Amino acid sequence: MTGFDMTHHFRWPAALLFALGAIFVPSEQASAAAPVTNEGWAEKSAELEFYIEVPMIDNKDIENYGVGGNITAEAIINAVRYAGNHPDIHHVVFKMDTGGGALHHAEAMEDIIEEHHENTEFHIVVQNAISAGIWTAFSCDTIFMCKAGTIGGATAYFQVGDTAIVAGDIPWIAGRLELTAERNGYPPELIKPLMLMDSELHYWTETDGEKVLSNKAPAKPSSVQDYRFIDRKNTVLTLTSQDAIEIGIAKPIEAFDAKLVGEKIGVQNWTLGNRYGQVIDEIGWIYNTTRVWEDNWVEQQLNLPQYPVVNANRNHPVIKRMLKDRKQHAAAIEALRMINQALNELPDVHPERHLYLAGEDGQTILADPEQWAKDTQQARMLAGRLTAGLTKLNVAYKDLGVDSSNLDEIRKPLRNIAARVSAIISEGNAKYWQDEEK
């Protein structure tokens, strides 16, 4: 089922067990950072128009994917705030392929985009923007749609157990999105048909050439040109890319590729500033997961039996078991808090935050090598805390006897976060990504 899930409903596995040898552990004794330089930065960057690319793509290899699953508000907020506050980044390009998700995440994404709209242009390349995905799409200045793309189908519901209940306040939700769409140059008449079953959508050309999109049919359909009854009542509209382009809300794009956007909007020297959007997307999903685990363990700890403990009963089997359970739960919570603190702080000092160019020899050229060095030192420390937290979590889960064999799917992403930080520091941003793309 597609649609906005309006509950804060997460279904994450209950446990995590890491093979310690599988995690790359950055250490203070790691090799010195590769030399970086600012030589030539001013000349090379002066005429460039920097953008960052932010993926919003369902990861269907995991259980809880989509907006609010692997596409998190935290990641979008970090990426947009970073670009919006950076004096040299003027564009953000989202790459979207999603079937929907959680409304509160979608609303948070719209809010942060609106906050930074004055200084930053937002563009989106759409393969599929279904349900919660349209919230970000209509927050952008331009929508580009790939061939065979879709946009719409935004029903809203509450998830109660295994039952989906249609939300009663869909008209209010649609009304808010109408304001967002109109503010960014899209016809507000389009929104209700994308969300409400009792809305219609008509499209035609007036005799003077004016294109009209309306929720009501023309008074005399025979007097207008190219009349189309796009959406009837009792359906929720999903537009194909051909329809979206024809009615003027989207532009065609040849591939699911942010590099093509520059030419489409008439910007010369269109340059990817860094891959901050990618690394923040990876961190955001894991952070979304481990925060839920921490909340779950805290809740379990609160539900443990609590008996008065005095010297006389401390050795009683029931009391001993209670104290042991509480200690083991506390260890798991402490480990997760260490991990979450590292994941929360890492976006602010990640070495990929810096704009950079590649020299002829693959050397990293950036504006401020001194600040890069300070950030990488902090990032290395946080990666160390992350792996230390994983070590503690491993011990705590073993003590709790938790079966974590179903968590193989997240071991690699977590390993990549730690390994990527260390590799970028060691090799420099430019060489690291050149090697990644080979």
C-alpha positions as CSV (number, residue, x, y, z in Angstrom):
1,M,0.0,0.0,0.0
2,T,1.2,3.5,-0.8
3,G,0.3,6.6,1.0
4,F,1.3,8.7,4.0
5,D,1.7,6.7,7.2
6,M,0.8,9.3,9.7
7,T,1.9,7.4,12.8
8,H,5.4,7.2,14.2
9,H,5.4,3.6,13.4
10,F,8.7,1.8,13.0
11,R,9.3,-2.0,12.7
12,W,12.9,-2.5,13.2
13,P,14.5,-5.7,14.2
14,A,15.0,-6.1,18.0
15,A,18.7,-6.6,18.2
16,L,22.1,-6.0,16.7
17,L,25.2,-8.2,16.9
18,F,28.4,-7.2,15.2
19,A,31.3,-9.4,14.4
20,L,34.1,-7.1,15.8
21,G,36.6,-8.1,13.2
22,A,34.2,-7.0,10.4
23,I,34.1,-3.4,11.5
24,F,36.9,-1.1,10.3
25,V,38.2,0.7,13.4
26,P,39.9,4.0,12.7
27,S,42.6,4.6,15.3
28,E,44.6,7.5,16.5
29,Q,47.6,5.7,15.2
30,A,46.2,5.5,11.7
31,S,48.3,6.7,8.8
32,A,48.7,10.5,8.5
33,A,46.2,12.3,6.3
34,A,47.0,12.6,2.7
35,P,48.3,16.0,1.8
36,V,45.6,18.5,0.7
37,T,46.2,21.9,-0.6
38,N,44.5,25.2,-1.4
39,E,46.9,26.0,-4.2
40,G,44.9,27.0,-7.2
41,W,41.6,26.9,-5.4
42,A,40.7,30.5,-6.0
43,E,41.4,30.4,-9.7
44,K,39.9,27.1,-10.4
45,S,36.6,27.6,-8.4
46,A,35.9,31.2,-9.3
47,E,33.7,30.5,-12.3
48,L,32.2,27.2,-11.0
49,E,28.5,26.8,-10.0
50,F,28.5,24.2,-7.2
51,Y,25.7,21.9,-6.4
52,I,25.2,18.9,-4.1
53,E,23.2,15.8,-4.9
54,V,20.9,14.2,-2.3
55,P,19.5,10.7,-2.9
56,M,15.9,9.9,-1.9
57,I,15.7,6.4,-3.1
58,D,13.9,3.5,-1.6
59,N,16.2,0.7,-0.4
60,K,14.0,-2.3,-0.9
61,D,16.7,-4.6,0.4
62,I,15.6,-3.6,4.0
63,E,12.3,-4.1,5.8
64,N,11.4,-0.5,6.6
65,Y,12.2,1.5,3.5
66,G,10.8,4.7,2.0
67,V,10.3,8.2,3.5
68,G,10.8,7.8,7.2
69,G,12.6,4.5,6.7
70,N,15.8,4.7,4.8
71,I,14.9,8.2,3.5
72,T,15.1,10.2,6.7
73,A,14.1,13.7,7.6
74,E,17.4,14.0,9.6
75,A,19.5,13.3,6.5
76,I,17.5,15.8,4.4
77,I,17.7,18.5,7.1
78,N,21.4,18.1,7.5
79,A,22.0,18.2,3.7
80,V,19.7,21.2,3.1
81,R,21.0,23.1,6.1
82,Y,24.6,22.5,5.1
83,A,24.0,23.7,1.5
84,G,21.8,26.6,2.6
85,N,24.4,28.0,4.9
86,H,27.3,27.5,2.5
87,P,28.2,30.6,0.6
88,D,29.5,28.8,-2.4
89,I,26.7,26.2,-2.9
90,H,23.7,27.6,-4.7
91,H,21.8,24.4,-5.8
92,V,20.6,21.2,-4.3
93,V,19.5,18.3,-6.5
94,F,17.3,15.6,-5.1
95,K,17.2,12.2,-6.8
96,M,13.9,10.6,-6.0
97,D,12.5,7.1,-6.5
98,T,10.1,6.3,-3.7
99,G,6.7,4.8,-3.1
100,G,6.0,7.0,-0.1
101,G,6.2,6.8,3.7
102,A,5.7,8.8,6.8
103,L,4.0,12.2,6.7
104,H,5.9,13.7,9.6
105,H,9.2,13.1,7.8
106,A,7.8,14.6,4.6
107,E,6.6,17.7,6.4
108,A,10.0,18.2,8.1
109,M,11.7,18.0,4.7
110,E,9.3,20.6,3.3
111,D,9.9,22.9,6.3
112,I,13.7,22.8,6.0
113,I,13.6,23.4,2.2
114,E,11.3,26.4,2.7
115,E,13.7,27.8,5.4
116,H,16.6,27.9,2.9
117,H,14.7,28.8,-0.3
118,E,15.9,32.4,-0.3
119,N,19.5,31.6,-0.9
120,T,19.4,28.1,-2.5
121,E,17.6,26.7,-5.6
122,F,16.2,23.2,-5.2
123,H,15.7,20.8,-8.1
124,I,14.4,17.3,-8.2
125,V,15.0,14.4,-10.7
126,V,12.1,12.0,-10.4
127,Q,11.8,8.4,-11.3
128,N,8.9,7.9,-8.9
129,A,7.5,10.4,-6.4
130,I,4.5,8.6,-4.9
131,S,2.6,9.6,-1.8
132,A,4.9,11.3,0.7
133,G,7.4,11.9,-2.1
134,I,5.2,14.6,-3.6
135,W,5.8,16.8,-0.6
136,T,9.5,17.3,-1.5
137,A,8.8,17.4,-5.2
138,F,6.4,20.4,-4.9
139,S,8.8,22.1,-2.5
140,C,11.4,22.4,-5.3
141,D,11.9,25.1,-7.9
142,T,12.0,22.6,-10.8
143,I,10.8,19.1,-11.3
144,F,12.5,16.9,-13.9
145,M,11.0,13.6,-14.7
146,C,12.6,10.5,-16.3
147,K,10.9,8.6,-19.0
148,A,8.2,6.2,-17.5
149,G,8.3,8.2,-14.3
150,T,5.3,8.8,-12.0
151,I,4.2,11.3,-9.5
152,G,1.1,11.4,-7.2
153,G,-1.0,8.7,-5.5
154,A,-0.8,10.5,-2.2
155,T,-3.4,8.9,0.1
156,A,-3.0,9.5,3.8
157,Y,-3.8,6.9,6.5
158,F,-3.1,5.9,10.1
159,Q,-1.5,2.5,10.6
160,V,-3.2,0.6,13.5
161,G,-1.7,-2.8,13.8
162,D,-2.1,-4.4,10.4
163,T,-5.0,-2.1,9.5
164,A,-4.7,1.1,7.5
165,I,-7.4,3.7,8.3
166,V,-7.8,6.6,5.9
167,A,-7.1,9.9,7.7
168,G,-10.1,12.2,8.2
169,D,-8.0,15.4,7.8
170,I,-6.8,14.8,4.2
171,P,-8.4,18.0,3.0
172,W,-6.4,20.0,5.5
173,I,-3.2,18.2,4.5
174,A,-4.0,18.8,0.8
175,G,-4.6,22.5,1.6
176,R,-1.2,22.9,3.2
177,L,0.4,21.3,0.2
178,E,-1.5,23.5,-2.2
179,L,0.1,26.5,-0.5
180,T,3.6,25.0,-0.9
181,A,3.0,24.1,-4.5
182,E,1.6,27.6,-5.4
183,R,4.5,29.3,-3.6
184,N,6.9,27.4,-5.8
185,G,5.1,28.0,-9.1
186,Y,2.9,24.9,-9.4
187,P,-0.9,25.1,-10.0
188,P,-2.6,24.5,-6.7
189,E,-5.6,22.9,-8.6
190,L,-3.4,19.9,-9.1
191,I,-2.9,18.9,-5.5
192,K,-6.4,17.7,-4.4
193,P,-6.8,15.3,-7.3
194,L,-3.4,13.8,-6.3
195,M,-4.7,13.2,-2.7
196,L,-8.5,13.2,-2.6
197,M,-10.9,10.7,-4.2
198,D,-13.7,13.3,-4.6
199,S,-11.7,15.7,-6.8
200,E,-11.5,16.1,-10.5
201,L,-8.9,17.5,-12.8
202,H,-9.5,19.0,-16.3
203,Y,-7.0,20.4,-18.7
204,W,-7.5,22.5,-21.9
205,T,-6.2,25.3,-24.1
206,E,-8.2,28.5,-24.5
207,T,-8.7,30.0,-27.9
208,D,-6.0,32.6,-27.1
209,G,-3.5,29.8,-26.4
210,E,-3.7,29.9,-22.6
211,K,-3.3,26.5,-20.9
212,V,-5.8,25.9,-18.1
213,L,-5.8,23.3,-15.3
214,S,-9.0,23.3,-13.3
215,N,-11.0,21.2,-10.9
216,K,-14.1,22.0,-12.9
217,A,-14.9,21.3,-16.5
218,P,-15.0,24.2,-18.9
219,A,-18.5,25.8,-19.3
220,K,-18.5,24.8,-23.0
221,P,-16.0,22.0,-23.7
222,S,-16.7,22.3,-27.4
223,S,-15.4,25.9,-27.3
224,V,-11.9,25.0,-26.1
225,Q,-9.0,23.2,-27.6
226,D,-7.2,20.0,-26.5
227,Y,-9.7,19.3,-23.7
228,R,-8.7,16.4,-21.5
229,F,-10.6,14.9,-18.5
230,I,-7.5,13.9,-16.6
231,D,-8.9,12.7,-13.3
232,R,-12.4,11.6,-12.4
233,K,-14.0,11.4,-8.9
234,N,-13.5,8.1,-7.0
235,T,-9.8,7.9,-8.0
236,V,-6.6,9.3,-6.6
237,L,-4.5,10.7,-9.5
238,T,-1.1,9.5,-10.4
239,L,0.5,11.3,-13.3
240,T,2.9,9.7,-15.7
241,S,5.9,11.7,-16.7
242,Q,4.3,12.4,-20.1
243,D,1.2,13.8,-18.4
244,A,3.3,15.9,-16.0
245,I,5.3,17.4,-18.8
246,E,2.3,18.0,-20.9
247,I,0.5,20.0,-18.3
248,G,3.6,22.0,-17.5
249,I,4.6,21.0,-14.0
250,A,7.7,19.0,-15.0
251,K,10.4,19.0,-17.6
252,P,11.9,16.0,-19.3
253,I,15.3,14.7,-18.5
254,E,17.2,11.9,-20.3
255,A,18.5,10.0,-17.3
256,F,18.3,9.7,-13.6
257,D,21.3,11.9,-13.3
258,A,21.9,15.2,-11.4
259,K,24.7,16.1,-13.7
260,L,22.2,16.8,-16.5
261,V,20.3,19.5,-14.5
262,G,22.8,22.3,-15.0
263,E,22.3,22.4,-18.7
264,K,18.5,22.1,-18.3
265,I,18.4,25.2,-16.2
266,G,20.9,27.1,-18.2
267,V,23.8,27.1,-15.7
268,Q,27.3,26.9,-17.0
269,N,30.2,25.2,-15.2
270,W,27.8,23.0,-13.3
271,T,30.0,21.2,-10.7
272,L,29.4,18.7,-8.0
273,G,30.9,20.2,-4.9
274,N,31.2,17.0,-2.9
275,R,29.3,13.9,-2.0
276,Y,28.0,15.1,1.4
277,G,24.5,14.3,0.4
278,Q,25.4,10.6,-0.1
279,V,27.3,10.2,3.1
280,I,24.6,11.9,5.1
281,D,21.9,9.7,3.5
282,E,23.9,6.6,4.8
283,I,24.4,8.1,8.3
284,G,20.7,9.2,8.5
285,W,19.3,5.7,7.9
286,I,21.5,4.1,10.5
287,Y,20.9,6.9,13.0
288,N,17.1,6.5,12.5
289,T,17.5,2.8,13.2
290,T,19.7,2.9,16.3
291,R,17.6,5.7,17.9
292,V,14.6,3.4,17.7
293,W,16.6,0.6,19.2
294,E,17.7,2.8,22.1
295,D,14.0,3.9,22.7
296,N,13.0,0.2,22.7
297,W,15.6,-0.8,25.2
298,V,14.7,2.1,27.5
299,E,11.1,1.1,27.3
300,Q,12.0,-2.5,28.1
301,Q,14.1,-1.4,31.0
302,L,11.2,0.6,32.4
303,N,9.0,-2.5,32.2
304,L,11.4,-4.7,34.2
305,P,10.2,-5.7,37.7
306,Q,11.3,-3.4,40.4
307,Y,11.6,-4.7,43.9
308,P,13.0,-3.0,47.0
309,V,16.6,-4.1,47.5
310,V,18.1,-4.3,51.0
311,N,21.1,-6.2,52.3
312,A,18.9,-8.9,53.6
313,N,17.4,-9.8,50.2
314,R,20.2,-9.0,47.8
315,N,21.1,-12.6,47.4
316,H,17.5,-13.8,46.8
317,P,17.3,-15.4,43.3
318,V,14.5,-13.1,42.2
319,I,16.4,-10.0,43.3
320,K,19.6,-11.2,41.8
321,R,17.9,-11.8,38.5
322,M,16.3,-8.4,38.6
323,L,19.6,-6.6,39.2
324,K,21.3,-8.7,36.5
325,D,18.6,-7.8,33.9
326,R,18.7,-4.1,34.8
327,K,22.5,-4.1,34.4
328,Q,22.4,-5.9,31.1
329,H,19.7,-3.5,29.7
330,A,21.7,-0.5,31.0
331,A,24.8,-1.7,29.1
332,A,22.8,-2.0,25.9
333,I,21.4,1.5,26.4
334,E,24.8,3.0,27.1
335,A,26.3,1.4,24.0
336,L,23.5,2.7,21.8
337,R,23.7,6.1,23.3
338,M,27.4,6.2,22.4
339,I,26.7,5.1,18.9
340,N,23.9,7.7,18.5
341,Q,26.0,10.5,19.9
342,A,28.7,9.7,17.3
343,L,26.2,9.5,14.4
344,N,24.5,12.7,15.5
345,E,27.7,14.7,15.6
346,L,29.5,13.2,12.6
347,P,27.5,15.2,10.0
348,D,28.9,18.4,11.4
349,V,32.6,17.4,11.0
350,H,32.6,14.8,8.3
351,P,35.5,15.3,5.9
352,E,33.1,15.3,3.0
353,R,31.6,18.5,4.2
354,H,34.3,20.5,2.4
355,L,34.0,21.6,-1.3
356,Y,37.0,20.3,-3.2
357,L,38.4,19.8,-6.7
358,A,40.7,17.2,-8.1
359,G,44.2,18.2,-9.1
360,E,45.9,16.6,-12.1
361,D,47.5,14.0,-9.9
362,G,44.3,13.3,-8.0
363,Q,45.3,15.6,-5.1
364,T,42.5,17.2,-3.2
365,I,42.3,21.0,-3.7
366,L,40.1,22.8,-1.2
367,A,39.5,26.2,0.2
368,D,40.6,25.7,3.8
369,P,43.0,22.8,4.4
370,E,43.4,24.0,8.0
371,Q,39.7,23.6,8.8
372,W,39.6,20.3,6.9
373,A,42.4,19.0,9.2
374,K,40.5,20.1,12.3
375,D,37.3,18.5,11.1
376,T,39.0,15.2,10.2
377,Q,40.6,15.0,13.6
378,Q,37.2,15.3,15.2
379,A,35.6,12.9,12.7
380,R,38.3,10.3,13.4
381,M,37.5,10.6,17.1
382,L,33.7,10.1,16.5
383,A,34.4,7.1,14.3
384,G,36.4,5.7,17.1
385,R,33.5,6.3,19.5
386,L,31.2,4.6,17.0
387,T,33.3,1.5,16.9
388,A,33.8,1.5,20.7
389,G,30.0,1.7,21.1
390,L,29.6,-1.3,18.7
391,T,32.1,-3.2,20.8
392,K,30.0,-2.5,23.9
393,L,26.8,-3.3,22.1
394,N,28.2,-6.6,21.0
395,V,29.1,-7.6,24.6
396,A,25.7,-6.4,25.9
397,Y,23.7,-8.4,23.4
398,K,25.8,-11.5,24.0
399,D,25.0,-11.2,27.7
400,L,21.3,-10.7,26.9
401,G,21.3,-13.8,24.6
402,V,19.8,-11.9,21.7
403,D,19.7,-13.6,18.3
404,S,20.8,-11.0,15.8
405,S,21.3,-13.2,12.8
406,N,18.6,-11.1,10.9
407,L,20.8,-8.0,11.0
408,D,23.3,-8.8,8.3
409,E,21.8,-6.2,6.0
410,I,23.0,-3.3,8.1
411,R,26.4,-4.5,9.0
412,K,27.9,-3.4,5.7
413,P,26.4,0.2,5.8
414,L,27.7,0.7,9.4
415,R,31.1,-0.7,8.4
416,N,31.1,1.7,5.4
417,I,30.5,4.8,7.6
418,A,33.6,4.1,9.8
419,A,35.7,2.9,6.9
420,R,34.8,5.9,4.6
421,V,35.8,8.5,7.2
422,S,39.2,6.9,7.7
423,A,39.7,6.4,3.9
424,I,38.9,10.0,3.0
425,I,41.2,11.2,5.7
426,S,44.0,8.9,4.5
427,E,43.6,9.4,0.7
428,G,42.0,12.8,0.4
429,N,38.5,13.3,-0.9
430,A,39.3,13.5,-4.6
431,K,41.4,10.3,-4.8
432,Y,39.0,8.4,-2.6
433,W,36.0,9.0,-4.8
434,Q,38.0,8.5,-8.0
435,D,38.9,5.1,-6.7
436,E,35.3,4.4,-5.7
437,E,34.0,5.1,-9.1
438,K,36.5,2.8,-10.9
